[in-house]
Amino acid sequence: MHTKTLETFKHHHDYAVIEKKSEQRTLLVLILTAITMVVELIAGKLFGSMSLQADGWHMGTHVAAFFIAVFAYRYAKKHARNPAFTFGTGKVIVLGGFASAVALAVVAVMMAFESSHRLVHPQEIHFDEAIAVAILGLIVNLVCAVILQGKHHHHDESEQTHHHHDHNIKAAYYHVLADALTSLLAIIALFAGKFFGWNWLDPLMGIAGALVITHWAYGLQKETSLILLDSSIEENKKSAIKEKIESDSDNRISDFHLWKVGPDDYAAIISLVTHYPKPTEHYKKLIKNTSKLSHITIEINQCSGEPCIVQQ
């Protein structure tokens, strides 16, 4: 019954907006980071550099974070049209970003703890070897940052917008920046120790790096958690939708829910009251160009007799 007609009214719920290049870039960065992590951990142990070991462990958590990012892309793509997910798998990408932010916070705590211990119990450092490995780590981090940004491609405005809203690749980029920072701090500390005898600067730089990374982790956790809890909608977006509907006829909105179902897609449930009800398509057309509303549900309540007054 109504088989052909029903298909035209069905909603798709594929809001993951997965850029294939993002997944490929993240996988390449994962491989490069894993190799560099092993080299830095071995070198840090052999040459007695705490800042180098801290950078290696730091890279280790980033490897785990990049695994999460790649898994999130593939899981979201695989289950994009799975009806078990009410509004699709768009938030899987955001969840991947949140998990990576947690990993970023964990490594900051590890770095601060190990560096504090080394500050109290210093040990001999083989500066020349440690400096060489730290410079190698910095070069790899800078290459990874370029890969994630896609600077070697002439990407268009739509891809730039995707990068802005893709919390998965944003988290990966933060991890790479954190790696580059710890490598740079390690190089500064090692040179200061070699030429001025400031061996205490090596663990101190580890603590400084941990503080900066904590700041980045907090910002990313806050941004992603608000989306996961449906609490990240700017007031001007809601106001624009409300104004469009209430400026038409005598419509008044009695109940309004707006939330993100993906990195760049919104869903809305709107209940309105009017004396002169029109088909739902009329109200959807009023707001179709407001924000990126991909899923709209309209409930229409008709007033009859006495005037209907909706409390604002």
Secondary structure, 3 states (H helix, E strand, C coil): CCHHHHHHHCCCCCCCCCCHHHHHHHHHHHHHHHHHHHHHHHHHHHHCCHHHHHHHHHHHHHHHHHHHHHHHHHHHHHCCCCCCCCCCCHHHHHHHHHHHHHHHHHHHHHHHHHHHHHHHCCCCCCHHHHHHHHHHHHHHHHHHHHHHHCCCCCCCHHHHHHHHHCHHHHHHHHHHHHHHHHHHHHHHHHHHHHHHCCCCHHHHHHHHHHHHHHHHHHHHHHHHHHHHCCCCCCHHHHHHHHHHHHCCCCCEEEEEEEEEEECCEEEEEEEEEECCCCCHHHHHHHHCCCCCEEEEEEEEEECCCCCCCCCC
